[in-house]
């Protein structure tokens, strides 16, 4: 690769688009994978002509893997792959259909793409794989399948990290643990919210430092520590709607 390339999976999200704009400032060639490519027309207008855009259906894991492989070949490899695919939802009647949908995206779709990226990096013999997980994965919660699926992602990433070490390859695995930023912003919280520019900048800095795990924004590390430290009899008394 004459120019460093990066692939962002789940490019429809506002955070992914902010990250893309940060990366082009570093002269990184981008490959974007998104469910709704038409919606990305305004972003593509801001990107260089050599940026690639590919449509994917996260509910079809095999097709996602095939699309990823083709994009990888088009870019002649990638130094960085970022996975930003997440489904969530809260229904206190606990319908199975909701849990099934969340797991289809956060477990099956995520696994298919993370495995595809790691496999390509092993063949390439280097790379950085990053994924946006959540502090929700550190303990169970009201969005049962979401919490559980994010825990799965965190453990899967750690497993890939250990596997890269076993292979003695310079492959970095970065677990980007997001707080409930959008939710807090919706409530107008200046303490816990953060602009997309600030969030994406913190992510870029963490990726440059090859951090295996980072909380974004950084203050969520304290909330994570506090949540994990709460005894079960206190944690389970929390009220939610």
Secondary structure, 3 states (H helix, E strand, C coil): CCCCEEEEECCCCHHHHHHHHHHHCCCCEEEEEECCCHHHHHHHCCCCCCCEEEECCCCCHHHHHHHHHHHHHHHCCCCEEEECCCCCCCCCCCCHHHHHHHHHHHHHHHHHHHHHHHHHHHHHCEEEEEEEEEHHHHCCCCCHHHHHHHHHHHHHHHHHHHHHHHHCCEEEEEEEEECCHHHHHHCCCCCCCCCHHHHHHHHHHHHHCCCCEEEECCCHHHHHHHHHHCCHHHHCCCCCC
